[in-house]
Amino acid sequence: MSEFNQPLGGNTMPRFAGPATMMRLPTQDTAEGLDAAFIGIPMDIGTSNRPGTRLGPRQIRDESRMLRPYNMATRAAPFESLQVADIGDVPINTFHLPKSVDIITAFYDEVLKHNCIPLTLGGEHTLTLPILRAMAKKHGPVGLIHIDAHADVNEHMFGEPIAHGTPFRRAQEEGLLAHGKVVQIGLRGTGYAAEDFDWCRDQGFRVVPAEECWYRSLAPLMQEVREQMGDIPVYISFDIDGLDPSVAPGTGTVEMGGLTSSQGLELVRGAAGLNIVGGDLVEVSPPYDPSGNTALMGATLLYEMLCVLPGVKHSE
């Protein structure tokens, strides 16, 4: 009998049955005693186009029933290494975005008090800002690996400073990000001006547009990213629209010409060896993909984040 929590296996309980938790893991009310925790933030009140990401955590958990505990590619065995559970959803105020932002920060402050690494099921991208606020309180400014179709550095949206298109502008302004330790991968699409991504570059962010990723492995890029980050605390934020809509159509702001699913795996797997202190997978909107494929992409990428956390053992 393992000392660690185990996902419920498909030969013990049919995959379409059992608890509706991430990977059908046990639940608990707090992060006490955990090395890592899956947390849902069912929020879409900061979206600018198609809604529905409030339903993302639930569908990601549902589709995660397909995931097995052992990583056949990397030989990572996270459930033989870490104590992991699903600690449920953040109780946001779905009628008030600024209050929800504060609720999220307070929730993650409590999680981080237990030295637990949070892996977040989104929810739209506004949620990364309050998480980064909690991260900076604990770790100081963090490195950021940001995979997305969009830079999310708008000055404002309809005059509002907080929305899903502004989190990394606010994070930079608030000193939450380590200087020279931010990389944004997969940016693409149309813009309002030719300079739309230049603000990021002016801040010292490394910007890797999607076009630079086409037709190639991203393993060499991640080797460079590992060298760039060094040993500082690093946070991964993966917007599912970083992937091409041919593999992840269930999202609110679709852009063609995105990353392949295998490139998404390369990016997360390429973070192995870094001092990962948290991660999120955001912008899954189930109404736009009733097949569940987008949510399965999200669940798999969250599992891959778990596999690259510090302390995860690998089978010989």
ABEGO torsion letter per residue (X at the ends): XBABBBBBBAAABBAABEBBBBGGBBBBABABGBABBBBBBBBAAABABBBGAAAAAAAAAAAAAABBABBAAAGBBAAAABBBBBAEBBBBBAABAAAAAAAAAAAAAAAAAAGBBBBBBOEBAAAAAAAAAAAAAAAEBBBBBBBBABAGABABBGGBABBAAAAAAAAAAAGABBBGABBBBGBBEBBABAAAAAAAAAAGBBBBBAAAABGBBAAAAAAAAAAAAEABBBBBBBBAAABBAAABABBABBBBGBBBAAAAAAAAAAABGBBBAEBBBBGBBAAABAAGAAAAAAAAAAAAAAAABBGBBBBX
